Amino acid sequence: MKCRSLLLLAWMFATLGVTAGAATIDEAKALKKEADETLRKASGMSADPKTYADAVRKLEKASDILDEIAKSDPKSAEPMLEEITAALFWARKFANIEASNELNKDKDPVRVSRPAQPAAPPPANASDAAEQEFKKAEAFETAHTDDDYAVALRWFQVADKCTGTDWSVRALQRAQAAQARHRAAQDARKKDETPDGKLIAEGDALLQQQKPREALAKFLAAKQAADTVLAERRIGNTHLTLGYQGRDEYAKQYLPLQKRYQDAVRRGNMAEANNLRQQAAAMVARLKPLEASILKSYQDAEAAFKRGLDLAKSKDLDCEAHLAILQFDRKNRGSARLMFLDVLQKYPPANDEDRTLLEYCRSLLRLTGG
C-alpha cells in the first residue's frame, strides 16, 4: 500500500512538472510575442528607448526560461531559443545610445544588457565551423518560410559569428535578401492600385514564394507600365538573386572536388591530385554555361541599379550600395572600397533594411582592406 502511494505521488509530481514546463514555455512564447511586436514596429522608425529596452528585457527573460527548460527538454526549447537568440543579437547590435543607456540601468552584475560586441577573429578551422553554422541557418530558413523578418535576423547572427570567412559574406547576402522580401511584403500592402503598383505587388508575392524568375517577369512588366526607381530596384535585386543562386550552385558542384584535390596534395598523393585536377578542368568546362548565366545576371543587375540611380537623381541607397557590391563581386576591390566608403558616409540608416544593407557594405569594405 505504501509502495502504491509512493508511486501515485511520483506520478503526481511528474504530471505537475510537465504542466509547469508547458506553462513556462507558454510564458516564454508570450514574452517573445510582445517583444517581437515592439521590435518589428521599430524596424522602420525610431523606437522609444524605454519601450525598446523593455522589449530586449522580455527577450532576455524568455531566453533564460528556455535555457532552463533546455536542460531537461532541449527538443521543446531549442527551436524557439534559436529565434530568440537571433532577435536578441539584432536588438542589442542596433540599440541606439538612449536605448543602451536604458538597458544598462539593469543592476544584474552577471549580465548587463548592451549592444553586441564584434566577433573574435576566426580560428584556424573557421571555414568548416562556419559552413556548419550556415547549414543550420539554411534549415532555419526552410522552417520559417512565412517569416522573412526572423530569417533575416538569423542570417545576420550567422554572418557575425562567422566573421572573416566567405560564409559570413554569403550569410549577409541572405540576410539582406530576406530583409528585402520582408520590406517588400510590407510595401505591397501600401501600394496604390496603379498598373505598375499591382505588378510590383504580384512580383513581391512571388519573391515571398521563392520564385525569382516569375517575379522578374512581373517587375519588367511594371517597368513597361511606368519606369520608376522602385521597379528598377526590384529588377536589379532579382537579377542579383538569380546570380547568387547560380553562384551557389556552381560552388555546390565545384567545391567538393576542390577539397578532395587539396586533401590529396596534403597527403602527397600526386597521382590522385593529377586525376582530380583533370576532373576539375572538365567540370569547369561543363559549368561554362552556368558561369555565363551568372555574369549575365550581374550585368543586368548593374544596368537596373544604374537606371534607378539616374531616376533618383543620384541619391538612392539601394541602387548605390548594390553597384558597390557588384564591383566587389567582380573582384574590383579598389573601386569597391571607394564606393563603399562613399555609401557609408552618404546614407544614415532609416530602418532595419537600411541597417542590414549598410552593415553588409561595412563587412565587405573590411574585406577590401578599408
Helices and strands as residue ranges (DSSP letters): H 2-42, H 49-70, H 74-93, H 97-103, H 126-143, H 148-161, H 166-188, H 195-208, H 212-225, H 229-267, H 270-286, H 288-311, H 317-329, H 333-346, H 352-367
